[in-house]
Amino acid sequence: MAHVPQIKIPATYIRGGTSKGVFFSLQDLPESAQVPGAARDAILLRVIGSPDPYGKQTDGMGGATSSTSKTVILSKTSQPEHDVDYLFGQVSIDKPFVDWSGNCGNLTAAVGAFAISSGLVDASRIPENGVAVVRIWQKNISKTIIAHVPITNGEVQETGDFELDGVTFPAAEVQVEFLDPADGEGAMFPTGNLVDDLEVPGVGTLKATMINAGIPTIFLNAAEIGYTGAELQDAINGDPAALERFETIRAHGAVRMGLIETVEQAAGRQHTPKVAFVAPPADYVSSSGKQLTAADMDLLVRALSMGKLHHAMMGTAAVAIGTAAAIPGTLVNLAAGGGDRNAVTFGHPSGTLRVGAEASQVDGNWAVNKAIMSRSARVLMEGFVRIPGDSF
């Protein structure tokens, strides 16, 4: 029996922040995948190695975690005053599903560099030496992001001494600004409240701050759900009952936020919303063995992504953290000690991260002009990915 041979597609494998993903230029994809639809999803699933009932993604580029099961498609911009369009696809590990409902803040750090190296940014905007300001249109959520990419001798500089907890080796610092980060699907606080009583059958009624900023996120108090806020991955991911409980909370929170109509629909929207829990600062030992003290941070935050506790912090969730911290009265703000804040340093499983946000009230409603954080990015491999020609 004859089998269809493999095809090859130009691609680049890049670490951005504490995530890794396969990056494509839109024009390099097969014609049927240059538009949204089943062919595009099928190609990305096969590239990453999903769905994999073994949960390993051995036959693909994925790394069997939410942080490494990611794809990015860049193209010439469709928006005035922007340089590049950025589309993010979160690939399910064990299901035949690509979630297009949100952004990846970590991989955002690599978008500007890839856009420059791929010729998607006008050469006149790239200095010979200095910092290139790349204006990114994030198509998933219809928002503007500004990446400040270091340039040396006309090329993107990837090496440097900037250290990011959750990443083993230092690299060049990339500052990223998320403008007007309230999510494009509705109000920043979709329930109209900074704190709600969220009723979750089988779990109870929990205090929750539900916010659309960076990515829709449900914040809970760690103590109210039986945690300290200093947990590492194994404490959550090794507890199936806990993971089921968090997924139930996520589903009911998504309904309250208006993101879905029924809890059953949560299975088809795995990437959003996120669930996170917060606590006041405390001493703990990070996943790398680094001793952290309460003095190193303003609060503790742990967040789940694609059903598992994240090993560090999703970039978009960091935007949500910074935004919520800047608004007095949210659970995040209260965990950090309350009051007016324009930046916080929070502890996560791999260490700490600082994020800033500018918040103000307009006609009684909270608005955030931008959130800012520093990440790094590095190309790991470039060339072609191969998939069987009958995969799509």
MIMARLO-316767 format. One record per residue: residue in one letter; x, y, z of N, C-alpha, C in turn. Coordinates in steps of 0.1 Angstrom, whole numbers, padded with zeros to 4 digits, always signed. Each point is the difference from the previous one (the first is absolute). Layout:
! residues N
AXYZXYZXYZ;...
***
This chain:
! residues 392
M+0008-0012+0000-0008+0012+0000+0009+0012+0000;A-0003+0009-0009+0008+0013-0001-0005+0010+0010;H+0010+0007+0006-0004+0011+0009+0005+0013-0005;V-0007+0011+0004+0003+0013-0005+0013+0004+0007;P+0010+0006-0007+0012+0004+0007-0002+0012+0008;Q+0011+0003+0008-0001+0012+0009+0002+0012-0008;I-0005+0011+0005+0002+0013-0006+0008+0008+0010;K+0007+0010-0004+0008+0009+0010-0005+0014-0001;I-0001+0006+0011-0005+0014+0002+0011+0008+0007;P+0004+0012-0006+0009+0009+0008-0005+0003+0013;A+0008-0001+0010-0004+0003+0014+0012+0003+0009;T-0002+0006+0011+0010+0004+0010-0005-0004+0013;Y+0009-0007+0008-0003-0004+0014+0006+0010+0009;I-0008+0007+0008+0005+0011+0008-0005-0001+0014;R+0009+0003+0010-0004+0003+0014-0003+0014+0001;G-0012+0003+0006-0004+0013+0003-0004+0000+0015;G+0007+0008+0008-0003+0000+0014+0002-0014+0006;T-0010-0006+0007+0001-0013+0006-0008-0010-0009;S-0002+0003-0012-0007-0009-0010+0009-0003-0012;K-0004-0010-0008+0006-0003-0012-0011-0002-0010;G+0002+0003-0013-0010-0002-0010+0006-0001-0014;V-0008-0005-0009+0004+0000-0014-0006+0012-0007;F+0008+0008-0007-0004+0012-0006+0000-0002-0016;F-0011+0006-0006-0001-0001-0014-0003+0014-0006;S+0005+0003-0012-0005+0011-0008-0012-0005-0007;L-0011+0008+0000-0012-0005-0007+0002-0004-0014;Q+0008+0007-0008+0001-0004-0014+0008-0013-0002;D+0006-0005+0011+0008-0012-0002-0009-0013+0003;L-0012+0002+0005-0009-0011+0003-0006-0004-0014;P-0004-0013-0001-0008-0005-0011-0012+0009-0003;E-0004+0002-0012-0010+0010-0003-0013-0002+0008;S-0004-0013+0002-0012-0002+0007+0001+0004+0015;A+0012+0001+0005+0002+0004+0014+0003+0015+0002;Q-0001+0007-0011+0002+0015+0001-0012+0007+0004;V-0011-0007+0002-0012+0005+0005-0005-0008+0012;P-0007+0005+0010-0004-0008+0011-0009-0011-0005;G+0001-0012+0008-0009-0011-0004+0007-0013+0004;A-0007-0011-0005+0004-0013+0004+0014-0004-0005;A+0003+0005-0012+0014-0004-0006+0011+0006+0009;R-0002+0013+0003+0010+0006+0009+0002-0007+0013;D-0011-0003+0007+0000-0006+0013+0006-0014-0002;A-0003-0008-0010+0006-0013-0002+0015+0000-0002;I+0005+0010-0007+0014+0001-0002+0007+0003+0013;L-0005+0010+0008+0006+0004+0012+0000-0012+0010;L-0011-0007+0001-0001-0012+0008+0011-0010-0003;R+0002-0003-0013+0009-0010-0004+0015+0005+0002;V+0002+0013-0002+0013+0006+0003+0004-0002+0015;I-0009+0003+0008+0002-0001+0015+0000-0014+0005;G-0007-0009-0007-0001-0014+0004-0012-0003+0009;S-0011+0006-0004-0013-0002+0007-0011-0004-0010;P-0010-0007+0006-0002-0004+0014+0008-0013+0003;D+0006+0000+0012+0008-0011+0004-0006-0006+0013;P-0006-0012-0001-0006-0006+0012+0011-0004+0010;Y+0012+0000-0004+0011-0003+0010+0004+0013+0007;G-0004+0012-0005+0003+0012+0007+0014+0005-0001;K+0008-0005-0010+0014+0003-0001+0004+0008-0013;Q-0009+0000-0010+0003+0007-0013+0014-0005-0005;T+0003-0012+0001+0012-0006-0005+0002+0002-0015;D-0011-0001-0007+0001+0000-0015-0003+0014-0005;G+0005+0010+0007-0002+0014-0004+0009+0010+0007;M-0002+0012-0002+0009+0011+0006-0004+0004+0014;G-0012-0005+0004-0004+0004+0014+0008-0006+0011;G-0001+0006+0011+0008-0005+0012-0009-0005+0011;A-0013-0003-0003-0009-0007+0009-0004+0009+0012;T+0002+0013-0001-0005+0009+0010-0007+0012-0007;S-0009+0007+0008-0007+0011-0006+0010+0011-0005;S+0012+0000+0006+0010+0011-0003+0007-0004-0013;T-0001-0012-0005+0008-0005-0011-0008-0006-0011;S-0013+0002+0001-0010-0005-0010-0006+0012-0007;K+0008+0008-0007-0004+0013-0005+0004+0003-0014;T-0008+0007-0007+0003+0004-0014-0003+0015-0002;V+0008+0006-0009-0002+0014-0003+0000+0002-0016;I-0009+0008-0005+0000+0004-0014+0001+0015-0001;L+0010+0005-0007+0002+0014-0002-0002+0003-0015;S-0004+0013-0002-0003+0004-0014+0002+0015-0001;K+0001+0005-0012+0000+0015-0002-0012+0006+0006;T+0001+0011+0006-0011+0005+0008-0012+0005-0009;S-0012-0002+0006-0012+0005-0006-0005+0013+0006;Q+0008+0005+0010-0004+0011+0008+0009+0012-0002;P-0006+0012-0002+0009+0012-0001+0008+0002+0013;E+0012+0006-0002+0009+0003+0012+0004-0012+0007;H+0001-0012-0007+0005-0012+0006+0010-0006-0009;D+0008-0009+0005+0010-0007-0009-0003-0014-0004;V-0007-0007+0009-0002-0014-0002-0013-0005+0007;D-0006-0010-0006-0012-0006+0006+0005-0013+0007;Y-0005-0003+0012+0005-0011+0008-0012-0008+0004;L-0001-0013-0004-0010-0009+0003+0005-0012+0008;F-0006-0003+0011+0005-0011+0009-0010-0011+0001;G+0006-0012-0001-0009-0012+0001+0006-0009+0011;Q-0008-0002+0010+0003-0009+0011-0005-0014-0003;V+0010-0010-0002-0004-0013-0005-0002-0009+0012;S-0012-0007+0000-0003-0009+0011+0010-0012-0001;I+0004-0006+0011+0009-0011+0000-0007-0013-0004;D-0011-0003+0007-0007-0013-0002-0013+0001-0008;K-0004+0011-0005-0012+0002-0008+0003+0006-0013;P-0008-0003-0010+0002+0006-0014-0006+0014+0000;F+0007+0009+0007-0006+0014+0002+0011+0010+0000;V-0002+0011-0007+0009+0012+0001-0009+0011+0005;D+0004+0006+0011-0008+0011+0006+0006+0013-0004;W-0009+0008-0007+0004+0013-0005-0005+0012+0009;S-0005-0003+0012-0008+0010+0007+0008+0010+0008;G+0014-0002+0000+0008+0010+0008+0014+0002-0005;N+0007+0008+0006+0014+0003-0004+0010-0008+0009;C+0012-0001-0004+0011-0005+0008+0010+0011+0003;G+0000+0005+0012+0009+0011+0003+0014-0003+0000;N+0004-0013+0004+0014-0004-0001+0005+0000-0014;L-0007-0006-0009+0005-0001-0014-0001+0014-0007;T-0007+0009+0006-0001+0014-0005+0014+0006-0001;A+0009-0004+0010+0013+0005+0001+0009-0004-0012;A-0004-0011-0007+0007-0004-0012-0006+0005-0013;V-0012+0006+0001-0007+0004-0013+0008+0011-0007;G+0004+0010+0007+0007+0011-0006+0013-0004-0007;A+0008-0009+0007+0012-0005-0006-0002-0008-0012;F-0010-0009+0000-0003-0009-0012-0005+0009-0011;A-0008+0010+0003-0005+0009-0010+0011+0007-0007;I+0010+0005+0007+0011+0007-0006+0008-0010-0008;S+0004-0011+0005+0008-0010-0007-0007-0005-0012;S-0013+0000-0001-0008-0006-0011-0003+0011-0010;G+0005+0012+0002-0003+0011-0010-0014+0005+0001;L-0007-0002+0011-0014+0005+0001+0000+0015+0005;V+0011+0005+0005+0001+0014+0005+0008+0008-0010;D-0005+0011-0003+0006+0009-0010+0014+0003+0005;A+0010-0001-0009+0014+0001+0003+0003+0014+0006;S-0008+0010-0004+0002+0014+0005-0002+0001+0015;R-0007-0009+0005-0004+0000+0015+0010-0007+0008;I+0011-0006-0006+0009-0008+0008+0014+0008+0000;P+0004+0004+0012+0013+0007+0001+0012-0009-0002;E+0011+0005-0004+0012-0008-0001+0005-0005+0013;N-0002+0009+0010+0003-0004+0014-0010+0007+0009;G-0005-0007+0010-0010+0007+0009-0011-0009+0002;V-0012+0005+0001-0012-0007+0003-0011+0002-0011;A-0005-0010-0006-0010+0001-0010-0014-0001+0007;V-0009+0009-0003-0013+0000+0007-0010-0006-0010;V-0004-0012+0003-0009-0008-0009-0014+0001+0005;R-0009+0005-0009-0014+0002+0003-0008-0013-0004;I-0005-0007+0009-0006-0013-0002-0015+0001+0001;W-0007-0005-0010-0015-0002+0001-0003-0014+0004;Q-0005-0002+0013-0003-0013+0005-0014-0004-0005;K-0001-0009-0010-0013-0002-0007-0009-0008+0009;N+0004-0009+0009-0009-0007+0008-0009+0009+0008;I+0006+0010+0006-0008+0009+0009-0001+0014-0005;S+0005+0003-0013-0001+0013-0006+0005+0011+0009;K+0013-0002+0004+0007+0010+0009+0014+0003-0006;T+0005+0012+0004+0013+0004-0004+0010-0003+0011;I+0012-0006-0005+0011-0003+0009+0012+0006-0006;I+0009+0007+0008+0012+0006-0004+0012-0008+0005;A+0008-0005-0008+0012-0008+0004+0012+0009-0003;H+0009+0001+0010+0013+0007-0002+0011-0010-0001;V+0005-0002-0013+0009-0010-0004+0014+0005-0001;P+0010-0005+0007+0014+0005-0001+0005-0004-0014;I+0008+0010-0006+0006-0002-0013+0015+0003+0001;T+0008-0009-0005+0014+0002-0001+0005-0003-0015;N+0006+0010-0006+0005-0001-0014-0011-0004-0009;G-0012+0006+0002-0011-0003-0009-0007-0012+0002;E+0004-0009+0010-0007-0013+0002-0005-0001+0014;V-0011-0008+0002-0005-0002+0013+0011-0005+0009;Q+0001+0005+0012+0009-0005+0010-0007-0009+0010;E+0004-0012+0001-0007-0010+0008+0008-0002+0013;T+0013+0001+0000+0008-0003+0012+0001+0012+0009;G+0001-0002+0013+0001+0010+0009+0001-0005+0014;D-0001+0009+0010+0001-0004+0014-0013+0001+0008;F-0011+0002-0007-0013+0001+0007-0005-0014+0004;E-0002-0001+0013-0004-0013+0006-0015+0000+0003;L-0007-0010-0004-0014-0002+0002-0003-0013+0007;D-0006+0001+0012-0003-0012+0008-0009-0009-0008;G+0004-0013-0001-0007-0009-0008+0007-0004-0013;V+0011+0008-0003+0008-0002-0011+0014-0002+0005;T+0007-0011-0005+0013-0004+0006+0011+0010-0003;F+0000+0005-0013+0012+0008-0005-0004+0015-0002;P+0009+0009+0002-0003+0014-0003-0001+0003-0014;A-0006+0011-0004-0001+0004-0014-0003+0015+0000;A-0002+0006-0012-0003+0014-0001-0014+0003+0005;E-0001+0012+0006-0013+0004+0006-0008+0006-0011;V-0013-0004-0001-0010+0005-0009-0011+0006+0009;Q-0002+0013-0001-0011+0006+0008-0013+0000-0009;V-0011-0004+0007-0012-0002-0008-0011+0009+0007;E-0007+0008-0008-0011+0008+0005-0013-0005-0006;F-0009-0003+0009-0014-0004-0004-0009+0012+0001;L-0004+0006-0011-0008+0012+0001-0015-0003+0002;D-0006+0007+0008-0015-0002+0003-0003-0015+0001;P+0006-0006+0010+0000-0015+0001-0013-0006+0003;A-0010+0007+0004-0013-0006+0002-0004-0008-0012;D-0005-0012+0003-0002-0010-0011-0011+0006-0010;G+0002-0004-0012-0009+0005-0011-0014-0005+0001;E-0003-0010+0009-0013-0006+0000-0010+0007+0009;G+0004+0010+0007-0010+0007+0008+0007+0009+0010;A-0008+0004+0011+0005+0009+0010+0012-0007+0008;M+0008+0009+0006+0011-0005+0008-0005-0009+0011;F-0011+0004+0007-0006-0008+0010-0014-0004-0005;P-0001-0011-0006-0013-0003-0007-0012-0001+0009;T+0002-0003+0013-0011-0001+0009-0004+0014+0005;G+0009+0010-0002-0002+0013+0006+0006+0002+0014;N+0006-0011+0005+0005+0001+0014+0015-0004+0000;L+0007+0007+0010+0014-0004+0002+0001-0013+0006;V-0009-0004+0009+0000-0013+0007-0015-0005-0001;D-0001-0013-0003-0013-0007-0001+0000-0012+0009;D-0012-0004+0004-0002-0013+0006-0003-0010-0011;L+0009-0009-0003-0001-0009-0011-0005-0014+0006;E-0012-0003-0004-0006-0013+0005+0005-0011-0010;V+0006-0010+0006+0005-0012-0008-0006-0012+0006;P-0009-0007-0006-0006-0012+0005+0011-0010+0004;G-0001-0006+0011+0009-0010+0005+0013+0005+0006;V+0002+0013-0002+0012+0007+0006-0004+0010+0011;G-0010+0008-0003-0004+0010+0009-0001+0014-0006;T-0002+0010+0008+0000+0014-0004+0013+0007+0003;L+0007+0004-0010+0013+0006+0001+0001+0014-0004;K+0008+0008+0008+0002+0014-0004+0009-0001-0013;A-0003+0008-0010+0007+0000-0013+0000+0014-0006;T+0012+0003-0005+0002+0012-0009+0001-0006-0014;M-0010+0004-0009+0000-0005-0013+0002+0012-0010;I+0011-0001-0007+0005+0012-0007+0004-0004-0015;N-0003+0008-0009+0004-0001-0014+0011+0010-0002;A+0012-0004+0001+0012+0008-0002+0012-0009-0003;G+0005+0002-0012+0011-0009-0004-0006-0013-0005;I-0007-0007+0009-0008-0012-0003-0011-0001+0011;P-0012-0005-0003-0010-0001+0010+0005-0009+0011;T+0000+0005+0013+0005-0008+0011-0009+0001+0012;I-0001-0011+0007-0007-0001+0012+0009-0001+0012;F+0001+0010+0009+0009+0000+0011-0008-0004+0013;L+0006-0009+0007-0005-0005+0013+0010+0002+0011;N-0005+0000+0012+0009+0000+0012+0005-0014+0003;A+0013-0002+0001+0006-0013+0002-0006-0006+0012;A-0001+0007+0011-0004-0006+0013-0014-0005-0001;E-0009+0006-0008-0014-0004-0001-0001-0014-0007;I+0010-0004-0008-0001-0013-0006+0010-0009+0005;G+0006+0003+0012+0008-0010+0007+0015+0001-0004;Y+0005+0011-0006+0014+0001-0004+0007+0012+0007;T+0013+0000+0000+0008+0011+0006+0003+0010-0011;G+0000-0004-0013+0005+0009-0010+0014-0002-0004;A+0007-0009+0008+0015-0002-0002+0002-0014-0007;E-0011-0007-0004+0001-0013-0006+0008+0000-0013;L+0007-0012-0002+0006-0002-0012-0008-0010-0009;Q+0004-0003-0012-0008-0007-0009-0006-0014+0005;D+0009-0008+0006-0004-0013+0005-0011+0000+0010;A-0001+0010+0008-0010+0001+0010-0014+0001-0006;I-0001+0006-0012-0013+0001-0007-0002-0010-0011;N+0010-0001-0008-0001-0009-0012+0001-0015+0004;G+0004-0003+0012+0000-0014+0004-0013-0004+0008;D-0009+0009-0001-0013-0002+0008-0012+0001-0010;P-0004-0011-0005-0011+0000-0010-0013+0007+0005;A-0003-0002+0013-0012+0006+0005+0001+0015+0000;A+0012+0005+0003+0002+0015+0000-0001+0005-0014;L+0006-0007-0010-0001+0005-0014-0015+0000-0004;E-0008-0010+0004-0014+0000-0004-0007+0011+0007;R+0003+0003+0012-0006+0011+0007+0003+0013-0007;F+0012+0002-0004+0004+0013-0006-0007+0001-0014;E-0002-0011-0007-0007+0001-0013-0015+0003+0002;T-0006-0005+0011-0013+0003+0003-0002+0015+0003;I+0010+0005+0008+0000+0015+0003+0001+0008-0013;R+0009-0005-0008+0003+0007-0013-0013+0001-0009;A-0007-0011-0001-0012-0001-0008-0011+0009+0005;H-0002+0000+0013-0011+0008+0006+0004+0015-0001;G+0013+0003+0002+0005+0014-0001-0002+0005-0014;A+0003-0009-0010-0001+0004-0014-0015+0004-0003;V-0009-0007+0006-0014+0003-0002-0003+0014+0006;R+0004+0002+0012-0002+0013+0007+0006+0011-0008;M+0011-0002-0006+0007+0010-0008-0006+0002-0014;G-0010-0008-0003-0006+0001-0013+0008-0005-0012;L+0010-0008+0003+0008-0005-0011-0006-0012-0007;I-0008-0008+0008-0007-0011-0005-0014+0001+0006;E-0010-0008-0006-0014+0000+0005-0002-0011+0010;T+0007-0011-0002-0002-0012+0009+0013-0005+0004;V+0001-0007+0012+0012-0005+0005+0006-0011-0010;E-0009-0007-0007+0004-0010-0009+0009+0005-0011;Q-0002+0013-0004+0008+0006-0011+0014+0003+0004;A+0004-0001+0013+0013+0003+0005+0010-0009-0006;A-0004-0013-0004+0009-0009-0005+0005+0004-0014;G-0008+0008-0007+0004+0005-0013+0007+0014+0001;R+0003+0004+0012+0007+0013+0002+0011-0002+0011;Q+0009-0008-0003+0010-0005+0010+0010+0011+0004;H+0003+0009-0010+0011+0010+0002-0005+0011+0009;T-0013+0004+0000-0005+0011+0008-0014-0004+0006;P-0003+0005+0012+0008+0009+0008+0011-0008+0008;K+0009+0007+0006+0010-0006+0009-0006+0000+0014;V+0005-0008+0009-0003+0000+0014+0013+0002+0008;A+0000+0009+0009+0012+0003+0008-0004+0002+0014;F+0009-0003+0010-0003+0003+0014+0012+0008+0006;V-0004+0009+0009+0010+0010+0005+0000-0001+0015;A+0011+0005+0006+0003+0000+0014+0010+0011+0003;P+0000+0005+0012+0010+0009+0004+0014-0006-0001;P+0011+0008-0001+0013-0005-0002+0005-0009+0012;A+0008-0010-0004+0005-0009+0010+0013-0006-0005;D+0008-0006+0009+0012-0006-0004-0003-0014-0006;Y+0007-0004-0011-0001-0013-0005+0012-0003-0009;V+0002-0012-0004+0011-0005-0008-0006-0002-0014;S+0006+0006-0011-0005-0001-0013+0003-0014-0006;S-0006-0003-0012+0002-0013-0006+0015-0002-0003;S+0008+0010-0001+0014-0002-0003+0009-0001+0012;G-0007+0001+0012+0007-0001+0013+0004+0013+0005;K-0004+0011-0006+0004+0014+0004-0009+0004+0012;Q+0007+0004+0011-0007+0005+0012-0006+0014-0003;L-0013+0002+0002-0006+0013-0002-0006+0004+0014;T+0000+0013+0003-0005+0005+0012-0012+0009-0003;A-0008+0002+0010-0012+0009-0001+0005+0014-0005;A+0012+0004+0004+0005+0013-0004+0002+0001-0014;D+0001-0011-0008+0003+0000-0014-0012+0003-0008;M-0012+0001+0006-0012+0000-0009-0011+0008+0008;D-0010+0004-0008-0012+0006+0006-0011-0009+0003;L+0000-0011-0008-0011-0011+0002+0004-0013-0006;L-0007-0010+0003+0002-0013-0007-0011-0002-0010;V+0003-0006-0011-0010-0004-0010+0003-0013-0006;R-0010-0009-0001+0002-0012-0008-0012-0001-0010;A+0003-0004-0012-0010+0000-0011+0000-0013-0007;L-0012-0004-0005-0001-0012-0008-0002+0003-0014;S+0006-0008-0009-0002+0001-0014-0002-0013-0006;M-0011-0001-0009-0003-0012-0006-0001-0012+0010;G-0006+0003+0011-0003-0010+0010+0011-0004+0009;K+0011+0006+0000+0012-0003+0009+0006+0013+0006;L+0006-0001+0012+0006+0011+0005+0013+0004-0008;H+0001+0012-0004+0011+0005-0008+0013+0000+0007;H+0011-0003-0007+0013-0001+0007+0005+0014+0004;A-0005+0010-0006+0005+0014+0003-0013+0009+0000;M-0001+0008-0010-0012+0008-0002-0002+0003-0014;M-0012-0002-0005-0004+0004-0014+0001+0016-0001;G+0006+0004-0011+0002+0015-0002-0014+0007+0001;T-0010-0006-0007-0013+0007+0000-0006+0001+0014;A+0002-0011+0008-0005+0000+0014+0008+0010+0008;A+0013+0002-0003+0008+0010+0007-0006+0014-0003;V-0005+0003-0012-0007+0012-0003-0012+0001+0009;A-0008-0011+0001-0012+0001+0008+0004+0003+0015;I+0011-0006+0005+0004+0002+0013+0004+0015+0002;G+0008+0005-0009+0004+0014+0001-0012+0009+0000;T-0009-0003-0009-0012+0009-0001-0009-0001+0012;A-0002-0012+0005-0009-0001+0012+0007+0006+0012;A+0013-0002+0001+0008+0006+0011-0001+0015+0001;A-0002+0006-0012+0000+0015-0001-0014+0006+0004;I-0010-0009+0002-0013+0004+0003-0004-0003+0014;P-0001+0010+0009-0002-0003+0014-0013-0008+0002;G+0001-0010+0009-0012-0008+0003-0001-0013-0006;T+0007-0003-0011+0000-0013-0006+0008-0010+0010;L-0003-0013-0002+0007-0010+0008+0015+0001-0001;V+0005+0003-0013+0014+0001-0002+0006+0012+0007;N-0007+0011-0001+0004+0013+0007+0001-0003+0015;L-0010-0006+0005-0001-0002+0015+0011-0010+0004;A+0003-0010-0007+0011-0009+0003+0013+0007+0001;A+0002+0010-0009+0012+0008+0000+0001+0011+0010;G-0011+0001+0009+0000+0010+0010-0009+0011-0002;G-0007+0000-0011-0010+0011-0003+0006+0013-0004;G-0008+0010-0003+0004+0013-0003+0003+0002-0015;D+0006+0012-0003+0003+0003-0014+0014-0006-0004;R+0000-0006-0011+0012-0007-0005+0002+0002-0015;N+0012+0002-0004+0002+0001-0015+0009-0012-0004;A+0004-0008+0009+0008-0012-0003+0000-0009+0011;V+0002-0013-0003+0001-0010+0011+0011-0011-0004;T+0006-0005+0010+0009-0012-0002-0007-0012+0006;F-0003-0010-0007-0007-0011+0005+0008-0013+0000;G-0002-0009+0009+0007-0012+0001-0008-0011-0007;H+0007-0008-0009-0006-0011-0007+0008-0012+0002;P-0003-0012-0005+0007-0012+0003+0015+0001-0003;S+0004+0007-0011+0014+0001-0004+0008+0011+0006;G-0007+0010+0006+0007+0011+0006-0009+0012+0000;T+0005+0012-0004-0008+0012+0001-0001+0007-0014;L-0010+0009-0001-0001+0008-0012-0007+0013+0003;R+0006+0010-0006-0006+0014+0002-0008+0004-0012;V-0012+0006+0003-0008+0005-0011-0006+0013+0004;G-0001+0009-0009-0005+0013+0003-0013+0003-0008;A-0009+0008+0006-0012+0004-0007-0004+0014+0004;E-0007+0007-0010-0005+0013+0003-0015+0000+0000;A-0006+0002+0011-0015-0001+0002-0006+0013+0003;S-0012+0003-0004-0007+0012+0003-0015-0003-0001;Q-0008+0008+0007-0014-0001-0001-0006+0010-0010;V-0008-0004-0009-0007+0008-0010-0015-0002+0001;D-0007+0011+0004-0014-0001+0002-0004-0011+0009;G+0008-0002+0011-0003-0010+0010+0004-0014-0004;N+0006-0002-0012+0004-0013-0005+0015+0000+0000;W+0006-0011+0004+0015-0001-0001+0005-0003-0014;A+0011+0007-0003+0006-0003-0013+0015+0000+0003;V+0007-0008-0009+0015-0001+0001+0006+0003-0013;N+0008+0010+0000+0006+0005-0013+0010-0010-0005;K+0008-0006+0008+0010-0010-0005+0006-0008+0012;A+0004-0012-0003+0008-0008+0010+0013-0003-0007;I+0011+0000+0009+0014-0001-0005+0007-0011+0007;M+0007-0008-0007+0009-0010+0006+0012-0002-0009;S+0010-0006+0005+0012-0004-0007+0001-0015-0002;R+0003-0005-0012+0002-0014-0002+0012-0001-0009;S+0003-0012-0005+0011-0002-0009-0005-0011-0010;A+0008-0001-0011-0004-0010-0011+0013-0004-0007;R-0001-0013-0005+0012-0005-0007-0005-0010-0010;V+0005+0001-0012-0002-0010-0011+0007-0013+0004;L-0007-0011+0000+0006-0013+0004+0004-0008-0013;M-0009+0001-0010+0003-0007-0012-0008+0006-0012;E+0005+0000-0012-0007+0005-0011+0002-0008-0012;G-0010-0001-0009+0001-0008-0012-0014-0004-0004;F-0003-0013+0001-0013-0006-0004-0005-0010+0010;V-0013+0000+0001-0007-0011+0007-0005-0009-0011;R-0001-0013+0003-0006-0009-0009-0012-0007+0006;I-0010-0002-0009-0012-0007+0004-0005-0009-0012;P-0006-0011+0003-0006-0008-0011-0009+0009-0009;G+0001-0002-0013-0007+0008-0009-0015-0002+0000;D-0005-0010+0007-0015-0002+0001-0005+0004+0014;S+0008+0008+0007-0004+0004+0014-0011+0010+0000;F-0003+0006-0012-0010+0011+0000-0008-0001-0013;
***
